């Protein structure tokens, strides 16, 4: 599973019982959820130990 899939899984978890009248309403709610995320939240959702270890070893910052 790609890290972005884990992020979308988290976003969709909050939308599972919502009903939207149109696509714009859905977009608005998704943007609201995304705006609540900060770097540490995204890292905790998407960061797997082996990915973080590989980035550290590679010197990526």
FENGIVEN-V998104 format. One record per residue. N is the residue number from 0. RES is the residue in one small letter. PSI is psi in degrees with one decimal (* if undefined). OMEGA is omega in whole degrees, 0 to 359 (* if undefined). Layout:
N:RES:PSI:OMEGA ; N:RES:PSI:OMEGA
This chain:
0:x:130.0:177 ; 1:x:149.9:179 ; 2:x:-36.5:180 ; 3:x:-30.8:178 ; 4:x:-36.7:177 ; 5:x:-36.9:178 ; 6:x:-46.2:179 ; 7:x:-33.7:176 ; 8:x:-42.0:178 ; 9:x:-44.3:179 ; 10:x:-46.7:183 ; 11:x:-26.8:179 ; 12:x:-33.9:180 ; 13:x:-7.5:182 ; 14:x:0.8:191 ; 15:x:-33.7:181 ; 16:x:12.2:179 ; 17:x:148.0:176 ; 18:x:126.0:184 ; 19:x:140.0:181 ; 20:x:-27.2:180 ; 21:x:174.4:184 ; 22:x:-34.6:179 ; 23:x:-37.7:177 ; 24:x:-43.3:178 ; 25:x:-45.8:179 ; 26:x:-42.4:181 ; 27:x:-46.6:181 ; 28:x:-39.6:177 ; 29:x:-43.9:178 ; 30:x:-38.9:179 ; 31:x:-41.4:178 ; 32:x:-42.8:181 ; 33:x:-37.0:180 ; 34:x:-20.8:179 ; 35:x:-14.0:182 ; 36:x:141.3:172 ; 37:x:179.1:185 ; 38:x:-42.9:182 ; 39:x:-34.3:177 ; 40:x:-46.5:179 ; 41:x:-42.5:179 ; 42:x:-39.4:180 ; 43:x:-29.5:179 ; 44:x:-42.7:189 ; 45:x:-14.6:186 ; 46:x:114.5:171 ; 47:x:144.8:182 ; 48:x:-45.5:183 ; 49:x:-30.3:177 ; 50:x:-46.3:180 ; 51:x:-40.1:177 ; 52:x:-43.5:180 ; 53:x:-39.9:178 ; 54:x:-40.1:179 ; 55:x:-45.7:180 ; 56:x:-36.1:182 ; 57:x:-14.2:181 ; 58:x:10.1:179 ; 59:x:136.3:177 ; 60:x:*:*
